[in-house]
């Protein structure tokens, strides 16, 4: 198995090779589910809701190593040529970058999609590996589907506290890559607790993803300088607002003409316990500033 993903717990009792049974069982389910949903999106260009629906690859677990608490999952694929190190390496890097995007995005850490995946996608085209082209919209949908799984990854740190933190690394033919984010009590607080700030603010930016079925998406805001999830409130779910959102998405995705893609929203912030912005609830959308109406 030339593509592997390793989940490791450290600190507390886990350093002695012990960990709370139920907590780690839930964490491993979360690991398998988040890996499977991400892998399916990479290999098939669609988002599933159940890990057993994974198509084009299998996740095979290796025996745990004595003296540590880590689990290694091998990703065995049928879409790329098994045994060709160059192909396995490209697929492995794409898997890593996509999973890093999903985990980091869930926990409020910005990963630049174009820098992390753009070149890899072009390389996969040149090698004719047969992987569908990824986009932010698809991986943002994966983030939504993996939220519970990523919470469960934290159980040994927040329930029994038999571990202090967890990290994930990918092992591919050309090297080893750690995820950008280490999981600990702080990242659990971010994903599990939310407070709404009652005061409305105006934000401006460029829509990077949007789901017309859920009225949810992501907007790269001028104010925050990173993509942040947003949701159109019921009163904003009107033709004019949706048209502006989708026009911004098209312009930003196709032409990268940010002058045309910029939109404005009057919204309320949803923040983590430490005050980090997790999401905006938009009440109105416009192609010009509405600051005087707040």
Steps between C-alpha positions, in 0.01 A plus 500: 500500500689806377253763630445501874332729753615477862300624799705531820394593853756635746507623858337363813441126521548460124875549551491180707322315220157528661190694403129496593337223291170668411661835423760359264238278334295811417811684388593220260151501353539873447841447338367234263189701411686825430765317294240306300281802418803706398647217292170446318480872414856490365455183295142538379422871506197462725419528869356200686342491845590144605855364516400152365404672173868565424570399141837469325706427811514291817623599845700220661625539857838373618562341844576762769864533607589394852597783734310778322143594417480547130303342218609480135245477219618393155312649207484241223358636176369361176491831311878543475760248393602296803874475541587804289678719752455822302124446472467395863697805607278743307181337630645489851585870492150585375344282773719669761424853376125431480490345850712785638254747346204318656646463852653849509190663353283330762720641776533857374847474346524643149666285233546664158320271257683618188845465655432165664312324219524697174841374387424144611180490298689615189763229559229233527360616164841472337541145631143413392424344838127552462420705810215753457597865542447617857356834602443688823124457480531120507745493790290751694212251467734229634572723801127516577464122477806437722420733791378225737787271399756772577338566837532128578871512418534718811332264748816367672607861569167637626307211657731261686800733444713189455692691230601866463509536123482320167673551169464350155767444240497355149776270379550484122786384273661846496485570872294565811267797551341616826159665500506875562288464814560307824181391678467593867255650749520837328402366158215305661368818662508667159302231318255420782407839650348802326376838622302749290592868528171698489644811330492498119808589297569560132744267327626507144676237295491231235291184511720189468229234538121481525238224530162603361323221692616612844559874436845452650840586360835665567610856441856634496448821695706817466464549874625157608730417206392136498202296378226478762175300484178695456132416490218705351232561760141431404440866418806504272392191306357708217579506129699825511731381780551152357573650157772725647654209692510268199626778271784568743582129510506473119709811452744403772534140379516556125655837436663573834374852431466603859372846419188343349477224762492722809173510695386645834303336779333624817555211737542380856807315620509151648820470703694237694556530878828683427326748269615354166239553228351167394212607279291794378120501486414739216178701516547704182729491198595780261754595233578825685560606858199504732685624810258789544212255550649313797 
